[in-house]
Structures are given as C-alpha cells and as structure tokens.
Amino acid sequence: MATEYGQGYGWDGGPGFRGEGAEERRHLLPAALRAPIEARSWREFGYLMLSLPISIIMFTYAVTMVSLGAGLLVTFLGIPVLAAGLAGCRGLGALERTRARALLGLDVAAPEPLRMTKQGPMAWMGAMLKSGASWRHLLYSVLHFPWAVFAFSVAISFWAYGWAMLTYPLWFWLFPVYGGQDGLQLYGDQGHSIYLDNPFEITVTALVGLLLTMATPWIVRALTQVDRLLVHGLLGPSKLATRVVELESDRGVVIDTAAADLRRIERDLHDGAQARLVALAMDLGLAKEKLTEDPQAAARMVGEAHGEVKTALQELRDLARGIHPAVLTDRGLDAALSSVASRCTVPVQVEVDLPARPAPAIEGIAYFTVSELLQNISKHSKATRASVDVWRIENRLMIQVVDNGVGGADVAGGSGLAGLAERLDAVDGILVVDSPAAGPTRITAELPWRG
C-alpha cells in the first residue's frame, strides 16, 4: 500500500465531509444582503436575459426546419432537410451547453456521438434520424422558448422594479422638475390621485425596493434551476449512454487490476518460492555428490534443504491466501475477517451481521478491502484499537473500519486508497473516508449485495 498516515496520511474525507477540501470562505455580510451584488447573481441574471433572444432563434429554426422537412417527406428532399434540422439543433445545443458552463457553472458533457456503421451522406442522415440525442435537442429548442419568455419577464420585472424603487430617493426630484407632478404616481383617476412625494412615502418605497432587490437574486436562482434541469436532461448524454461509459471504464479498471494481480503473483513466485526451490535443487544435488565422500556434510546440507522447503511452503501458503483464502471459501466473511484481524498489530474488534453469504466475487472484494485497510492501520495509523463492522442494508453490503489513530487520511494523490476506491467503483461500490487531522479515522465501504 502506498497510503501513508501521519505526515502523509492526509486522507481528505471527500465531498461528503470537507467540501472537497476547499476552505470555508468568510464573508462580512450575510448571504441575503450580499446576494444582489454577487457576481453569481449577475451571471444568472445575464443568462436569463440572453435566453429570450437565443430561444427565439432556436424555436424559429427548429419549427421551420421540422415543418419543412415533414412537408417534404412525400419526396426524398424531406429526409435531408429533417436531418439538417436535427444537426442544427445539436449545434445550437452545444452553444447552450457552453453558455450554461460559462454563466451557470453547469458542466454538462456532450451527448453520445452518432453511431455510423458505414460512411457517406445516407449513413449520416440515417444515424442523425435514429439518434435519441438529436431529438432531445429538438425538444429542448421547442420547450425552452415558452420558458425563456416567462423567465425573462419575471426576472426583468423584479430586477427593474426592485432597483428603481430602491434608488427612488435619488431620482424622485425629476418628477416635479421635469414631469410637472409631485412624484411617482401610485394611483390616479379623474378626481383623485396618489403620488409618492413626502419623506415617509419615499422611505417606504425605498424599503420595499430593498426587499425586492434582496429577493430578486433568489427568484432568479430558482428560475435558473429549471434551465439547469433542461440543459442537463435534454442536452447531455442519456442515462443509458452514461451507464455504458461507466461500464466501459469499470471494465478497464477490472482488466488493469487483474493484470496487476497476475504480475504480482508472477513476481512473488519468481522472486520467492521459485528462487528457493531452485536453490533447494542445487543444495540437494551437492548433498547427493557428498553423500559418499562426506556423509556428515551431506546430512547437514539435507537439513538446510529441509528448512528451505518449509520456508518455500510458507511463502506458497501466504501467496495462496493473498489470491483467495481457503477460510473465506469454507467459512465465510466472519471467520476470514477474524483471521485477518488476528494478524493486525493493534487489537481489532470484528462484528459481522449478515443474514446470508453474498456472491463469492462480492465476498472476496469485501475481504480484501478490510485486509488492505487493516494493513494501513498496522503500518501507519499509530492506533491503539480498531473495529470492523459488516452488515447488510437492503441491497447493499456495508463495511466500516474505524481506528483511533492520528487521522488525516487522503484518498487522492494516487495512494492505495485511490486504487481501493477504483476497485469498489468497478462493481458499483463506494468508498467514503472521514479522517480529521487528529483522528479518529472512519472508512465506510458500500458494495452491491449479490446473493
């Protein structure tokens, strides 16, 4: 294991514990007061202002091309027109993803590419028409227009009225000087009118404007949440395509892990047991030659060879245990983890509460996960006690390893924990590390339950 405790033990608990390692920013003003002047609020407001003209272009293009393509389907021209319309919608979708990334901080991956079995215009048009991502981009171009009209109207109204009323004490004098009236008219008919002209009314107007100004960023933020959902749901890759990419990545991790394990086994055999057996064969050959000349020396050499045989057998047992321990196959996780805990340098309390045995693959991953974590505790944690708990929640196998060591474990930086997290991720598992600088360290692993 490359993971180190103490000085290099810096296990950062991950997003669920320390906000991805970022330090908490301190602000002089509370969020409600600083929201109107924050850059994020102005970026989101600018996003909604740009949405209306862009959505008009997208809606007009989508409706025109689809209508034209559908009308021409009675001829061959309808197919290329419709394919070109879908391609244009994909291009506009790329623009929308870029705009969302720049103004909303929403990073949405590009959708799955076209799957073309052949080359040529006909294959391209067929792939474009068969692509679900193309039709989702078309749906976005149509649905975004009415929402953009609504969001634009609400945002510009609250923003304009809020700032206008807040700054009313600064510009109300324009009405009597240039407008010929006492102030801003709140109500008026043929016989009666109300103007905001005295100090009390001006102050109340400014206070109402302050409330609107403070509320507007949160209203804008709520409106942009709908845009985030639209962009993420319609312009990104589908769940199926995302899952395929994850499975391909997990398959690569599994292949790399298996190759690394094979190399480790080959290296251990070559450098350990094989080297001892070669030396043993040479010693026995020398003993055979000295058997008639010097029986005592031959007997001594045979005795040394016997010791080498015992050592080689022990190394082979350790190697076999590292591949898959027999106790795990015969007696399950409880006995196997108790055996691992007995070899740890600190006292370890093991508690396994499982209604049945999981699948052998999941059982093996759980065993090696606990084994590696206990090795870390033995080598680096400086702990005086540790505990291992294994239980089942619905369709998940839960593993928790806790120690009272120095803490500060880091799952990043290519350490052993990172490799362990990759192994768990390959089978839809999760590794969560909670390890403050002064300890204790709590590592929780989740694995799918497969009976």
RANOR-V904183 format. One record per pair of residues at least 12 apart in sequence whose C-alpha atoms are under 6 Angstrom apart, sorted by the first residue. I is the first residue (numbers start at 0). J is the second residue. Records with the same first field share a line. If there is no record, write none. Layout:
BEGIN
I: J ; J
END
This chain:
BEGIN
0: 415
1: 414 ; 415
2: 414 ; 415
3: 379
4: 379 ; 380
5: 405
8: 407 ; 408 ; 409
9: 407 ; 408 ; 409
10: 407 ; 408 ; 409 ; 410 ; 434
11: 408 ; 409
12: 432 ; 433 ; 434
35: 213 ; 216
40: 216
42: 102
47: 151
48: 151
50: 147
51: 147 ; 148
54: 144
57: 140
58: 140 ; 141
64: 84
65: 81
68: 80 ; 81
82: 124 ; 127
85: 133
88: 136 ; 137
89: 136
107: 235
108: 235
109: 235
110: 235 ; 236
111: 236
113: 126
135: 233
136: 234
157: 215
161: 208 ; 211 ; 212
164: 204 ; 205 ; 208
165: 205 ; 208 ; 209
181: 196
182: 194 ; 195 ; 196
183: 195
249: 425
272: 311
279: 304
286: 300
333: 351
343: 377
344: 377
345: 383 ; 384
346: 384
347: 385 ; 386
348: 386
349: 386 ; 387
350: 388
351: 388 ; 389
352: 390
353: 390
357: 449 ; 450
358: 449 ; 450
380: 404 ; 405
381: 404
382: 403 ; 404
384: 402
385: 401 ; 402
386: 400 ; 401
387: 399 ; 400
394: 448
395: 446 ; 447 ; 448
396: 445 ; 446 ; 447 ; 448
397: 444 ; 445
398: 443 ; 444
399: 442 ; 443
400: 441 ; 442
401: 440 ; 441
402: 439 ; 440
403: 439
404: 438 ; 439
405: 437 ; 438
406: 434 ; 435 ; 436 ; 437 ; 438 ; 439 ; 440
407: 434 ; 435 ; 436
408: 434
428: 445 ; 446
429: 444 ; 445
430: 443 ; 444
431: 443
END
